[in-house]
Protein backbone atom coordinates (compact mmCIF):
# COMPACT_ATOMS: atom_id res chain seq x y z
CA UNK A 1 0.00 0.00 0.00
CA UNK A 2 1.42 3.38 -1.00
CA UNK A 3 1.35 6.58 0.98
CA UNK A 4 -1.32 7.88 -1.36
CA UNK A 5 -3.64 5.01 -0.41
CA UNK A 6 -3.49 5.90 3.27
CA UNK A 7 -6.16 7.88 5.01
CA UNK A 8 -5.50 10.44 7.66
CA UNK A 9 -6.44 7.75 10.18
CA UNK A 10 -3.32 5.86 9.13
CA UNK A 11 -0.77 8.62 9.57
CA UNK A 12 0.08 11.62 11.66
CA UNK A 13 -1.60 14.60 10.06
CA UNK A 14 1.21 16.91 11.07
CA UNK A 15 3.85 14.91 9.21
CA UNK A 16 1.88 13.63 6.22
CA UNK A 17 2.94 14.89 2.78
CA UNK A 18 0.55 17.66 1.86
CA UNK A 19 -0.84 17.28 -1.60
CA UNK A 20 -3.00 20.38 -1.19
CA UNK A 21 -1.97 23.47 0.74
CA UNK A 22 -3.87 26.69 1.10
CA UNK A 23 -6.88 27.55 -1.02
CA UNK A 24 -6.25 26.91 -4.68
CA UNK A 25 -8.10 27.39 -7.92
CA UNK A 26 -9.54 23.89 -7.66
CA UNK A 27 -11.12 24.78 -4.32
CA UNK A 28 -12.71 27.91 -5.77
CA UNK A 29 -14.00 25.98 -8.78
CA UNK A 30 -15.52 23.34 -6.49
CA UNK A 31 -17.15 25.95 -4.25
CA UNK A 32 -18.65 27.83 -7.20
CA UNK A 33 -19.77 24.58 -8.83
CA UNK A 34 -21.55 23.42 -5.68
CA UNK A 35 -23.22 26.81 -5.27
CA UNK A 36 -24.43 26.79 -8.88
CA UNK A 37 -25.79 23.28 -8.39
CA UNK A 38 -27.67 24.37 -5.25
CA UNK A 39 -29.23 27.32 -7.08
CA UNK A 40 -30.18 24.94 -9.90
CA UNK A 41 -32.00 22.63 -7.50
CA UNK A 42 -33.78 25.53 -5.77
CA UNK A 43 -34.27 27.74 -8.81
CA UNK A 44 -38.07 27.75 -8.50
CA UNK A 45 -37.89 29.12 -4.97
CA UNK A 46 -35.32 31.77 -5.88
CA UNK A 47 -37.37 32.93 -8.86
CA UNK A 48 -40.35 33.61 -6.61
CA UNK A 49 -39.14 34.65 -3.17
CA UNK A 50 -42.32 36.61 -2.59
CA UNK A 51 -44.82 33.81 -3.07
CA UNK A 52 -42.99 30.61 -4.02
CA UNK A 53 -43.62 27.41 -2.09
CA UNK A 54 -41.89 24.05 -2.44
CA UNK A 55 -44.74 21.77 -3.43
CA UNK A 56 -43.43 18.60 -1.82
CA UNK A 57 -42.88 20.25 1.55
CA UNK A 58 -46.50 19.76 2.52
CA UNK A 59 -46.95 22.09 5.51
CA UNK A 60 -43.30 21.99 6.55
CA UNK A 61 -42.14 25.10 4.70
CA UNK A 62 -44.81 27.07 6.54
CA UNK A 63 -43.66 25.62 9.85
CA UNK A 64 -40.01 26.41 9.18
CA UNK A 65 -40.72 29.93 8.00
CA UNK A 66 -42.66 30.39 11.24
CA UNK A 67 -39.63 29.19 13.22
CA UNK A 68 -37.45 31.74 11.43
CA UNK A 69 -40.05 34.47 11.98
CA UNK A 70 -40.56 33.81 15.66
CA UNK A 71 -36.78 33.75 16.23
CA UNK A 72 -36.42 37.10 14.48
CA UNK A 73 -39.33 38.45 16.50
CA UNK A 74 -37.63 37.29 19.71
CA UNK A 75 -34.39 38.99 18.71
CA UNK A 76 -36.18 42.22 17.83
CA UNK A 77 -38.06 42.29 21.15
CA UNK A 78 -35.32 40.73 23.30
CA UNK A 79 -37.61 37.84 24.21
CA UNK A 80 -36.62 34.30 25.18
CA UNK A 81 -36.08 32.54 21.82
CA UNK A 82 -36.52 29.09 23.37
CA UNK A 83 -40.27 29.50 23.92
CA UNK A 84 -43.21 31.30 22.34
CA UNK A 85 -46.95 31.52 22.89
CA UNK A 86 -47.62 32.95 19.43
CA UNK A 87 -49.11 29.58 18.56
CA UNK A 88 -50.74 27.00 20.81
CA UNK A 89 -51.88 29.88 22.98
CA UNK A 90 -51.95 29.99 25.97
CA UNK A 91 -49.72 26.93 26.56
CA UNK A 92 -47.12 27.94 23.99
CA UNK A 93 -44.40 26.00 22.19
CA UNK A 94 -41.05 24.77 23.48
CA UNK A 95 -38.95 25.79 20.48
CA UNK A 96 -35.82 24.01 21.71
CA UNK A 97 -37.88 20.80 21.72
CA UNK A 98 -38.73 21.52 18.08
CA UNK A 99 -36.38 21.75 15.12
CA UNK A 100 -36.07 25.54 15.35
CA UNK A 101 -32.41 25.62 14.17
CA UNK A 102 -31.25 28.54 16.31
CA UNK A 103 -27.85 28.24 14.64
CA UNK A 104 -29.53 29.58 11.51
CA UNK A 105 -32.58 31.49 12.71
CA UNK A 106 -30.74 33.73 15.21
CA UNK A 107 -27.78 34.77 13.00
CA UNK A 108 -30.10 35.36 10.04
CA UNK A 109 -32.70 37.24 12.08
CA UNK A 110 -31.78 40.59 10.44
CA UNK A 111 -32.41 39.07 7.00
CA UNK A 112 -35.75 37.68 8.18
CA UNK A 113 -36.78 41.04 9.59
CA UNK A 114 -35.75 42.93 6.45
CA UNK A 115 -36.73 40.54 3.66
CA UNK A 116 -39.06 37.96 5.19
CA UNK A 117 -38.74 34.32 6.25
CA UNK A 118 -38.91 32.91 2.73
CA UNK A 119 -35.57 34.54 1.90
CA UNK A 120 -34.03 33.06 5.05
CA UNK A 121 -35.52 29.69 4.08
CA UNK A 122 -34.01 29.84 0.58
CA UNK A 123 -30.61 30.93 1.91
CA UNK A 124 -30.53 28.13 4.50
CA UNK A 125 -31.33 25.43 1.93
CA UNK A 126 -28.95 26.77 -0.71
CA UNK A 127 -26.01 27.28 1.63
CA UNK A 128 -26.82 23.95 3.26
CA UNK A 129 -26.57 21.96 0.03
CA UNK A 130 -23.51 23.77 -1.30
CA UNK A 131 -21.76 24.12 2.07
CA UNK A 132 -22.17 20.46 2.98
CA UNK A 133 -20.78 19.37 -0.38
CA UNK A 134 -17.80 21.70 -0.03
CA UNK A 135 -17.07 20.64 3.56
CA UNK A 136 -16.89 16.99 2.53
CA UNK A 137 -14.80 17.97 -0.51
CA UNK A 138 -12.38 19.71 1.83
CA UNK A 139 -12.15 16.68 4.12
CA UNK A 140 -11.56 14.27 1.23
CA UNK A 141 -8.96 16.48 -0.44
CA UNK A 142 -7.07 17.42 2.75
CA UNK A 143 -7.48 14.47 5.06
CA UNK A 144 -7.48 11.70 2.47
CA UNK A 145 -5.02 13.60 0.26
CA UNK A 146 -7.28 12.75 -2.67
CA UNK A 147 -7.22 14.57 -5.99
CA UNK A 148 -9.50 17.56 -6.37
CA UNK A 149 -11.59 15.73 -8.96
CA UNK A 150 -12.15 12.66 -6.79
CA UNK A 151 -12.81 14.81 -3.72
CA UNK A 152 -15.32 16.95 -5.63
CA UNK A 153 -17.13 13.81 -6.70
CA UNK A 154 -17.34 12.63 -3.11
CA UNK A 155 -18.40 16.06 -1.87
CA UNK A 156 -21.18 16.26 -4.45
CA UNK A 157 -22.39 12.79 -3.49
CA UNK A 158 -22.60 13.82 0.18
CA UNK A 159 -24.04 17.30 -0.26
CA UNK A 160 -26.50 16.43 -3.02
CA UNK A 161 -27.31 12.89 -1.92
CA UNK A 162 -30.85 11.68 -2.69
CA UNK A 163 -31.76 12.09 0.96
CA UNK A 164 -30.45 15.67 1.04
CA UNK A 165 -32.47 16.62 -2.05
CA UNK A 166 -35.58 15.02 -0.59
CA UNK A 167 -35.15 16.84 2.72
CA UNK A 168 -34.48 20.10 0.87
CA UNK A 169 -38.23 20.17 0.21
CA UNK A 170 -39.02 20.76 3.84
CA UNK A 171 -36.31 19.87 6.40
CA UNK A 172 -33.31 22.24 6.41
CA UNK A 173 -31.98 20.57 9.57
CA UNK A 174 -31.08 17.59 7.34
CA UNK A 175 -29.60 19.84 4.65
CA UNK A 176 -27.40 22.21 6.66
CA UNK A 177 -24.83 19.55 7.59
CA UNK A 178 -21.51 21.21 6.77
CA UNK A 179 -20.29 21.02 10.38
CA UNK A 180 -20.37 17.20 10.46
CA UNK A 181 -17.27 16.66 8.27
CA UNK A 182 -15.51 19.37 10.27
CA UNK A 183 -16.28 17.42 13.45
CA UNK A 184 -14.92 14.25 11.82
CA UNK A 185 -11.77 16.08 10.77
CA UNK A 186 -11.09 17.50 14.23
CA UNK A 187 -11.78 14.22 16.05
CA UNK A 188 -9.41 12.44 13.68
CA UNK A 189 -6.66 14.99 14.19
CA UNK A 190 -7.04 14.88 17.96
CA UNK A 191 -6.92 11.07 17.97
CA UNK A 192 -3.65 11.12 16.06
CA UNK A 193 -1.73 13.64 18.04
CA UNK A 194 -3.13 16.88 16.73
CA UNK A 195 -4.66 17.67 20.09
CA UNK A 196 -3.76 21.33 20.11
CA UNK A 197 -5.79 23.73 22.17
CA UNK A 198 -7.15 25.18 18.95
CA UNK A 199 -8.51 21.82 17.78
CA UNK A 200 -9.87 20.87 21.21
CA UNK A 201 -11.67 24.15 21.81
CA UNK A 202 -12.77 24.36 18.19
CA UNK A 203 -14.36 20.92 18.39
CA UNK A 204 -16.33 21.90 21.49
CA UNK A 205 -17.61 25.08 19.85
CA UNK A 206 -18.59 23.32 16.63
CA UNK A 207 -20.42 20.50 18.41
CA UNK A 208 -22.35 23.09 20.43
CA UNK A 209 -23.31 24.90 17.23
CA UNK A 210 -24.36 21.65 15.56
CA UNK A 211 -26.65 20.91 18.50
CA UNK A 212 -28.33 24.24 17.76
CA UNK A 213 -28.59 23.29 14.09
CA UNK A 214 -29.86 19.75 14.46
CA UNK A 215 -29.50 17.13 17.16
CA UNK A 216 -30.97 14.25 15.17
CA UNK A 217 -28.45 14.41 12.29
CA UNK A 218 -25.65 14.78 14.88
CA UNK A 219 -26.82 11.60 16.62
CA UNK A 220 -26.99 9.68 13.33
CA UNK A 221 -23.55 10.95 12.34
CA UNK A 222 -22.05 10.08 15.73
CA UNK A 223 -23.35 6.53 15.49
CA UNK A 224 -22.00 6.17 11.95
CA UNK A 225 -18.61 7.59 12.88
CA UNK A 226 -18.45 5.31 15.92
CA UNK A 227 -19.02 2.25 13.72
CA UNK A 228 -16.37 3.54 11.33
CA UNK A 229 -13.84 3.98 14.17
CA UNK A 230 -14.55 0.57 15.73
CA UNK A 231 -14.11 -1.30 12.44
CA UNK A 232 -11.00 0.72 11.63
CA UNK A 233 -9.25 -0.01 14.92
CA UNK A 234 -10.28 -3.66 14.94
CA UNK A 235 -8.29 -3.99 11.73
CA UNK A 236 -5.37 -1.93 13.12
CA UNK A 237 -5.26 -2.80 16.85
CA UNK A 238 -1.75 -1.38 17.36
CA UNK A 239 -3.13 2.09 16.63
CA UNK A 240 -5.90 1.78 19.18
CA UNK A 241 -4.10 2.61 22.43
CA UNK A 242 -2.23 5.69 21.11
CA UNK A 243 -5.49 7.00 19.67
CA UNK A 244 -7.36 6.42 22.94
CA UNK A 245 -4.54 8.03 24.95
CA UNK A 246 -4.60 11.10 22.72
CA UNK A 247 -8.33 11.39 22.29
CA UNK A 248 -10.00 10.64 25.62
CA UNK A 249 -8.76 13.60 27.71
CA UNK A 250 -9.05 16.09 24.86
CA UNK A 251 -12.45 14.91 23.71
CA UNK A 252 -13.62 15.13 27.33
CA UNK A 253 -12.57 18.78 27.36
CA UNK A 254 -14.35 19.37 24.03
CA UNK A 255 -17.49 17.70 25.37
CA UNK A 256 -17.31 19.83 28.50
CA UNK A 257 -17.09 23.01 26.42
CA UNK A 258 -20.01 21.97 24.22
CA UNK A 259 -22.24 20.95 27.13
CA UNK A 260 -21.43 24.13 29.04
CA UNK A 261 -22.51 26.26 26.10
CA UNK A 262 -25.76 24.40 25.48
CA UNK A 263 -26.56 23.27 29.03
CA UNK A 264 -29.42 25.72 29.50
CA UNK A 265 -31.01 25.14 26.07
CA UNK A 266 -30.84 21.37 26.64
CA UNK A 267 -32.36 21.73 30.10
CA UNK A 268 -35.12 23.81 28.57
CA UNK A 269 -35.65 21.21 25.86
CA UNK A 270 -36.11 18.30 28.25
CA UNK A 271 -37.48 19.98 31.39
CA UNK A 272 -38.82 23.39 30.35
CA UNK A 273 -42.43 24.39 29.57
CA UNK A 274 -44.12 22.15 27.01
CA UNK A 275 -41.24 19.69 27.03
CA UNK A 276 -41.68 15.99 26.37
CA UNK A 277 -39.77 12.73 26.74
CA UNK A 278 -40.18 11.05 23.36
CA UNK A 279 -42.16 11.20 20.14
CA UNK A 280 -44.30 8.31 18.95
CA UNK A 281 -44.16 8.06 15.18
CA UNK A 282 -45.05 4.45 14.40
CA UNK A 283 -43.20 2.24 11.93
CA UNK A 284 -41.01 4.44 9.70
CA UNK A 285 -38.53 1.97 8.24
CA UNK A 286 -37.38 1.95 4.64
CA UNK A 287 -38.72 -0.61 2.24
CA UNK A 288 -35.72 -2.64 1.06
CA UNK A 289 -36.45 -1.56 -2.50
CA UNK A 290 -35.74 2.02 -1.44
CA UNK A 291 -32.04 1.15 -1.19
CA UNK A 292 -31.78 0.12 -4.83
CA UNK A 293 -34.18 2.42 -6.67
CA UNK A 294 -33.40 5.86 -8.05
CA UNK A 295 -34.79 8.88 -6.19
CA UNK A 296 -37.97 10.41 -7.50
CA UNK A 297 -36.41 13.85 -7.91
CA UNK A 298 -33.53 12.78 -10.15
CA UNK A 299 -32.73 12.00 -13.78
CA UNK A 300 -32.84 8.28 -13.03
CA UNK A 301 -36.13 8.58 -11.18
CA UNK A 302 -37.73 10.39 -14.09
CA UNK A 303 -36.36 7.99 -16.70
CA UNK A 304 -36.94 4.72 -14.85
CA UNK A 305 -39.36 5.25 -11.94
CA UNK A 306 -39.63 2.29 -9.61
CA UNK A 307 -42.35 1.12 -7.28
CA UNK A 308 -43.59 3.87 -4.98
CA UNK A 309 -42.28 2.66 -1.63
CA UNK A 310 -41.29 6.01 -0.13
CA UNK A 311 -42.73 7.22 3.17
CA UNK A 312 -43.35 10.67 1.72
CA UNK A 313 -41.67 13.18 -0.59
CA UNK A 314 -39.38 14.55 2.14
CA UNK A 315 -38.19 11.18 3.45
CA UNK A 316 -36.44 9.50 0.51
CA UNK A 317 -33.47 8.86 2.75
CA UNK A 318 -31.94 5.96 0.82
CA UNK A 319 -32.60 5.63 -2.93
CA UNK A 320 -28.91 5.16 -3.69
CA UNK A 321 -29.65 3.34 -6.96
CA UNK A 322 -28.38 -0.16 -7.65
CA UNK A 323 -25.43 1.02 -9.84
CA UNK A 324 -23.92 3.04 -6.95
CA UNK A 325 -24.29 0.11 -4.56
CA UNK A 326 -22.63 -2.24 -7.07
CA UNK A 327 -19.84 0.26 -7.71
CA UNK A 328 -19.28 0.70 -3.97
CA UNK A 329 -19.11 -3.06 -3.50
CA UNK A 330 -16.50 -3.30 -6.26
CA UNK A 331 -14.55 -0.46 -4.64
CA UNK A 332 -14.73 -2.09 -1.20
CA UNK A 333 -13.39 -5.40 -2.50
CA UNK A 334 -10.67 -3.74 -4.54
CA UNK A 335 -9.60 -1.39 -1.71
CA UNK A 336 -9.97 -3.94 1.07
CA UNK A 337 -6.34 -3.64 2.15
CA UNK A 338 -6.88 0.04 2.92
CA UNK A 339 -8.08 0.30 6.52
CA UNK A 340 -10.46 3.19 6.06
CA UNK A 341 -12.09 1.40 3.12
CA UNK A 342 -12.80 -1.52 5.43
CA UNK A 343 -14.03 0.96 8.01
CA UNK A 344 -16.62 2.19 5.52
CA UNK A 345 -18.71 -0.56 7.06
CA UNK A 346 -20.77 2.34 8.37
CA UNK A 347 -22.92 1.37 5.40
CA UNK A 348 -24.61 -0.95 7.89
CA UNK A 349 -26.56 2.11 8.97
CA UNK A 350 -28.74 1.28 5.98
CA UNK A 351 -29.78 -1.91 7.77
CA UNK A 352 -31.01 0.13 10.74
CA UNK A 353 -33.01 2.27 8.33
CA UNK A 354 -35.10 -0.76 7.33
CA UNK A 355 -36.92 -0.68 10.65
CA UNK A 356 -38.12 -3.51 12.83
CA UNK A 357 -38.94 -6.05 10.11
CA UNK A 358 -37.79 -6.54 6.53
CA UNK A 359 -40.29 -5.16 4.01
CA UNK A 360 -39.72 -5.77 0.30
CA UNK A 361 -41.99 -4.10 -2.19
CA UNK A 362 -44.51 -3.30 0.60
CA UNK A 363 -44.64 -7.00 1.58
CA UNK A 364 -43.64 -7.58 5.20
CA UNK A 365 -41.47 -10.72 5.34
CA UNK A 366 -41.71 -10.89 9.13
CA UNK A 367 -37.91 -11.12 9.39
CA UNK A 368 -36.82 -9.26 12.54
CA UNK A 369 -34.09 -6.63 12.08
CA UNK A 370 -31.67 -4.92 14.53
CA UNK A 371 -33.82 -1.79 14.91
CA UNK A 372 -36.16 -3.84 17.14
CA UNK A 373 -33.59 -3.73 19.95
CA UNK A 374 -32.11 -0.31 19.28
CA UNK A 375 -35.51 1.38 19.31
CA UNK A 376 -35.76 0.74 23.04
CA UNK A 377 -32.98 3.19 23.95
CA UNK A 378 -33.69 6.80 25.00
CA UNK A 379 -33.19 9.52 22.35
CA UNK A 380 -32.71 6.92 19.62
CA UNK A 381 -36.35 5.90 19.99
CA UNK A 382 -37.49 9.30 18.69
CA UNK A 383 -35.44 9.09 15.48
CA UNK A 384 -37.31 8.11 12.32
CA UNK A 385 -35.50 4.89 11.48
CA UNK A 386 -35.62 5.60 7.74
CA UNK A 387 -33.15 8.45 8.35
CA UNK A 388 -30.36 6.13 9.46
CA UNK A 389 -29.69 5.54 5.77
CA UNK A 390 -28.22 9.04 5.68
CA UNK A 391 -25.38 7.76 7.84
CA UNK A 392 -24.29 5.47 5.00
CA UNK A 393 -23.83 8.32 2.50
CA UNK A 394 -20.33 9.44 3.64
CA UNK A 395 -19.22 5.79 3.66
CA UNK A 396 -20.37 5.33 0.05
CA UNK A 397 -18.68 8.59 -0.92
CA UNK A 398 -15.46 7.52 0.83
CA UNK A 399 -15.29 4.31 -1.18
CA UNK A 400 -15.92 6.19 -4.42
CA UNK A 401 -13.23 8.76 -3.60
CA UNK A 402 -10.59 6.20 -2.62
CA UNK A 403 -11.18 4.01 -5.67
CA UNK A 404 -11.36 6.94 -8.09
CA UNK A 405 -8.19 8.48 -6.71
CA UNK A 406 -6.26 5.22 -6.96
CA UNK A 407 -7.56 4.51 -10.47
CA UNK A 408 -6.33 7.74 -11.96
CA UNK A 409 -3.21 8.01 -9.86
CA UNK A 410 -1.93 4.63 -11.01
CA UNK A 411 -2.87 5.32 -14.60
CA UNK A 412 -3.60 1.67 -15.33
CA UNK A 413 -5.04 1.08 -18.80
CA UNK A 414 -7.82 0.39 -19.56
CA UNK A 415 -8.93 0.63 -15.91
CA UNK A 416 -9.66 4.38 -15.96
CA UNK A 417 -12.02 3.97 -18.90
CA UNK A 418 -13.92 1.17 -17.17
CA UNK A 419 -14.07 3.15 -13.93
CA UNK A 420 -15.37 6.25 -15.71
CA UNK A 421 -18.11 4.14 -17.24
CA UNK A 422 -18.99 2.79 -13.80
CA UNK A 423 -19.05 6.27 -12.27
CA UNK A 424 -21.25 7.52 -15.08
CA UNK A 425 -23.71 4.69 -14.64
CA UNK A 426 -23.78 5.18 -10.86
CA UNK A 427 -23.81 8.95 -10.50
CA UNK A 428 -25.53 10.44 -13.55
CA UNK A 429 -28.93 8.92 -12.66
CA UNK A 430 -28.63 10.55 -9.22
CA UNK A 431 -28.30 14.07 -10.64
CA UNK A 432 -31.19 15.94 -9.00
CA UNK A 433 -33.92 17.72 -10.89
CA UNK A 434 -35.14 21.16 -9.74
CA UNK A 435 -37.57 21.02 -6.85
CA UNK A 436 -41.15 21.73 -7.85
CA UNK A 437 -42.31 25.17 -6.74
CA UNK A 438 -45.87 26.52 -6.70
CA UNK A 439 -47.48 29.78 -5.61
CA UNK A 440 -48.58 30.20 -2.01
CA UNK A 441 -52.28 30.68 -1.45
CA UNK A 442 -52.98 34.37 -0.79
CA UNK A 443 -53.34 35.66 2.76
CA UNK A 444 -56.84 37.03 3.46
CA UNK A 445 -57.03 40.81 3.50
CA UNK A 446 -58.29 40.63 7.07
CA UNK A 447 -54.77 39.66 8.14
CA UNK A 448 -52.66 41.18 5.38
CA UNK A 449 -54.20 44.68 5.69
CA UNK A 450 -54.25 44.80 9.48
CA UNK A 451 -58.01 44.67 9.95
CA UNK A 452 -57.51 41.98 12.58
CA UNK A 453 -56.33 44.72 14.97
CA UNK A 454 -59.94 45.88 15.34
CA UNK A 455 -60.94 42.51 16.80
CA UNK A 456 -57.95 41.41 18.88
CA UNK A 457 -57.03 42.74 22.32
CA UNK A 458 -54.77 40.48 24.39
CA UNK A 459 -56.41 37.19 23.49
CA UNK A 460 -56.02 34.75 20.60
CA UNK A 461 -57.32 34.28 17.10
CA UNK A 462 -59.22 31.04 16.54
CA UNK A 463 -59.22 30.10 12.86
CA UNK A 464 -61.77 27.69 11.38
CA UNK A 465 -60.60 25.01 11.21
CA UNK A 466 -57.81 25.50 13.71
CA UNK A 467 -54.20 25.26 12.43
CA UNK A 468 -52.86 21.71 12.55
CA UNK A 469 -50.24 19.54 10.83
CA UNK A 470 -52.61 18.93 7.90
CA UNK A 471 -53.15 22.66 7.28
CA UNK A 472 -50.79 25.23 8.80
CA UNK A 473 -51.80 28.19 6.63
CA UNK A 474 -52.88 30.31 9.65
CA UNK A 475 -49.21 30.43 10.69
CA UNK A 476 -48.49 32.16 7.38
CA UNK A 477 -51.29 34.65 7.98
CA UNK A 478 -49.75 35.40 11.35
CA UNK A 479 -46.36 35.99 9.71
CA UNK A 480 -47.92 38.33 7.16
CA UNK A 481 -49.41 40.25 10.09
CA UNK A 482 -45.90 40.71 11.55
CA UNK A 483 -46.55 38.21 14.33
CA UNK A 484 -49.02 40.67 15.82
CA UNK A 485 -51.52 38.21 17.29
CA UNK A 486 -51.57 34.82 18.98
CA UNK A 487 -53.02 31.66 17.50
CA UNK A 488 -54.95 28.89 19.18
CA UNK A 489 -53.51 25.45 18.27
CA UNK A 490 -50.83 25.17 15.56
CA UNK A 491 -48.23 22.98 13.87
CA UNK A 492 -45.35 21.99 16.14
CA UNK A 493 -44.25 19.11 18.35
CA UNK A 494 -45.44 19.22 21.93
CA UNK A 495 -46.67 17.02 24.77
CA UNK A 496 -49.86 15.08 24.27
CA UNK A 497 -52.46 14.38 26.91
CA UNK A 498 -50.94 10.95 27.50
CA UNK A 499 -48.85 10.02 30.50
CA UNK A 500 -45.03 9.81 30.45
CA UNK A 501 -44.80 13.07 28.46
CA UNK A 502 -45.36 11.41 25.10
CA UNK A 503 -45.23 13.98 22.29
CA UNK A 504 -47.50 14.53 19.31
CA UNK A 505 -47.64 16.77 16.26
CA UNK A 506 -49.89 19.75 16.87
CA UNK A 507 -51.88 20.88 19.88
CA UNK A 508 -53.82 18.62 22.20
CA UNK A 509 -57.19 18.23 20.48
CA UNK A 510 -60.00 20.04 22.24
CA UNK A 511 -63.66 19.11 21.56
CA UNK A 512 -64.41 22.19 19.46
CA UNK A 513 -61.30 21.72 17.35
CA UNK A 514 -62.27 18.12 16.64
CA UNK A 515 -65.85 19.10 15.79
CA UNK A 516 -64.80 21.84 13.35
CA UNK A 517 -62.25 19.54 11.75
CA UNK A 518 -64.95 16.94 11.22
CA UNK A 519 -67.30 19.46 9.59
CA UNK A 520 -64.45 20.70 7.39
CA UNK A 521 -63.78 17.16 6.17
CA UNK A 522 -67.37 16.03 5.73
CA UNK A 523 -69.26 19.19 4.82
CA UNK A 524 -72.15 17.99 7.00
CA UNK A 525 -73.71 20.39 9.50
CA UNK A 526 -74.26 18.48 12.74
CA UNK A 527 -77.13 19.03 15.13
CA UNK A 528 -75.42 21.02 17.86
CA UNK A 529 -76.18 19.84 21.40
CA UNK A 530 -76.10 21.74 24.65
CA UNK A 531 -72.99 19.82 25.68
CA UNK A 532 -71.22 20.91 22.49
CA UNK A 533 -72.15 24.55 23.13
CA UNK A 534 -70.82 24.14 26.66
CA UNK A 535 -67.59 22.62 25.29
CA UNK A 536 -67.27 25.50 22.84
CA UNK A 537 -67.64 28.03 25.66
CA UNK A 538 -65.00 26.22 27.72
CA UNK A 539 -62.66 26.00 24.73
CA UNK A 540 -63.04 29.67 23.89
CA UNK A 541 -62.26 30.50 27.50
CA UNK A 542 -59.25 28.18 27.47
CA UNK A 543 -57.93 29.79 24.28
CA UNK A 544 -58.76 33.25 25.67
CA UNK A 545 -60.30 33.84 22.26
CA UNK A 546 -60.98 37.35 21.01
CA UNK A 547 -62.17 36.44 17.54
CA UNK A 548 -63.11 33.41 15.45
CA UNK A 549 -62.16 33.68 11.78
CA UNK A 550 -63.40 31.59 8.85
CA UNK A 551 -61.62 32.17 5.52
CA UNK A 552 -63.26 31.12 2.23
CA UNK A 553 -62.54 27.58 1.19
CA UNK A 554 -63.76 24.06 1.57
CA UNK A 555 -67.25 23.62 3.09
CA UNK A 556 -67.45 27.28 4.13
CA UNK A 557 -71.25 27.32 4.45
CA UNK A 558 -71.33 24.25 6.70
CA UNK A 559 -68.58 25.66 8.90
CA UNK A 560 -70.24 29.09 9.14
CA UNK A 561 -73.52 27.54 10.20
CA UNK A 562 -71.81 25.29 12.75
CA UNK A 563 -69.74 28.07 14.35
CA UNK A 564 -72.74 30.40 14.57
CA UNK A 565 -74.76 27.72 16.34
CA UNK A 566 -71.86 26.92 18.68
CA UNK A 567 -71.04 30.43 19.87
CA UNK A 568 -74.49 32.02 19.51
CA UNK A 569 -73.13 35.09 17.74
CA UNK A 570 -73.90 36.15 14.19
CA UNK A 571 -70.82 36.53 11.97
CA UNK A 572 -69.67 39.57 10.08
CA UNK A 573 -68.05 39.37 6.63
CA UNK A 574 -65.04 41.68 6.43
CA UNK A 575 -61.61 41.59 4.85
CA UNK A 576 -62.55 38.52 2.83
CA UNK A 577 -63.36 36.36 5.88
CA UNK A 578 -66.27 35.60 8.22
CA UNK A 579 -65.63 36.95 11.71
CA UNK A 580 -67.25 36.18 15.08
CA UNK A 581 -66.31 38.69 17.77
CA UNK A 582 -66.36 36.58 20.93
CA UNK A 583 -64.70 38.99 23.34
CA UNK A 584 -67.95 39.50 25.19
CA UNK A 585 -68.39 35.74 25.58
CA UNK A 586 -65.02 34.98 27.15
CA UNK A 587 -64.75 35.92 30.84
Steps between C-alpha positions, in 0.01 A plus 500: 500500500642838400493820698233630266268213595515589868233698674566756765406231752812311395755776544585800709332798340781731601764300314303372201606626156261777408361462154284810541603809693310822536199586288563436134315548176356150526342589834341813355371307199348236729337761724350688205388175337322384815333839541379498139364149549312609814344795317405262218318269740322790673451721196120501531518637853757765409295616202202568725621604844182696558250220452683180405437180693673164465215272401631183661555665837138451597455733799865490604616811315233697684615355831865579433429852382306546824803380698718755321240773555449434868878494557536835325209635702670384821824670400321823412312507832774344715271211591599146597554324164456155655125541555206680342126522555433643154351163413337242725386788717493511799723194559760601243772306320835377629710602200813322623294179501415572136735523204531879523866508382616792714840470333332634187195691620684724750796604279268559204240688704592835336437348156166361618397836641603689186402261221267242653532136606483359148834663417654352815351163403651515150840609633508220759420230243738634236794551734419167663525301177806681367675535837459134591639391164798733535573394859518135397709598196742674734523197729559259211760721333689594819459205731500223241746690279274415207506682168272799462291317241444193717434715807249714309319186393479382859394843624222520242379153596479603867356848456254413224419146610146379423409541865631858508298595191189340646543682831567826315125507434421559863771411756800737501633333816590202277648725231720737701757234593832666418622481861492118508810446281676771700423305818636183337815683395568642846431172682737322263775755551462489877512119501827505309692752698360824369347579836590866502297740706364645178364164383364405843320828560390521138341156520303598810372818336402324178317218678307759702404681180395175333271426794332833426474405133373146537536238770353212301752516212780537759383182674483308171844627401650413839370145476635464146839642593516272804443194280765629261753544784429159656544313171811702419675427829397135502699467179792706639511413873851642551362847427223469755680583825687808368174631356313442827782661701494807277127529457333425833624796709471749215160382385383522862605865503322559167186333634518713813522818292208396280277398791581818691392713206175314438420387855214745547341442157517123557348536846224708347447240229454209739363668814366841396139600422331276244788254502456130434691174537459332162302515178286211381514475123411139422685279253719720277748253354615498140366244260800297382427608144571858606870413525526397136260730316578844362361802686182653369656844459788393276580422137489128575171530685340681209637260239442173685258553791473204733228383733376775730631379835599835650356621830438845355668751269729637773619163631675332206797436724653210307434467125869453424426318173627150431795618281651702789463207739666265249779750436556544874517124547761476224695784662482337844634169370772666296607735783463245778863530608446868577380526860262789454337321206429208731377748758241623251291225654294790631285403203331268749305806608282417201396181679377704797300714259291197400318508832380217718418246228615451142250638248557439129273667251248580779487130598600442862717186514476483879880477526609686815773763454742671745285813538266295723757511781648842433160669503475436873778745591429861605550772235548240227136398537386840370705479179313402184681178416488571126747785561779268611567441131647850491784372716609271216546785250850612614611135502385454139669826403822393675517179299437688176769757582764244598441281195482793258817654638693174475370429149623823351812527710628162385406569141427135427356441153222431424389524865427875495264459206310220673485698824370810322226289347412365844494848653280625219254217544493549878497877536328649195160348589530663844533852358211687664227678311378844615257486789142571400384844611144635504339826609390542860130548556430869566464629855150637570481878504374482857852403607711652224346850531495512879124487547550231763618774739139616537400163646799390708592633844726274707336171410539256211370453150310176444500406132245259352617232483779549750861476372634145512762283328263439207446873438736757652399796283392712802867512604572673169220749560654575837839559336344734245351692793851546646435250778253746649250254647495161669355184352307223668644156409768472229760281331788401727610212721381511858377280784181306450240430764652157559709407800882479495523826301444334164513757219273555202486724195275798561301613801306274732163461328219681676134407432425808290811453289403140429142598415605774256755270340230240447265752337785624280567146378141387456311816409211380718344740750445309824213555739671699773424382854508690825811308603677609181407864564633459853823348363532788255463753782764319706734478201462867416578583861801268497632661181417846639346559159432851375381409153406197291595527133376291207678558167336395171572146396378148538151456652480866604120504532492193725775641720334843524172345606671275755707778660200733522298232677790420734582851619155659464636807323423606145808538278615804311662480155801731480843491342406193298419284805209424734564635849338423837594751769495289816666741741175551685456124539837424657527594869 
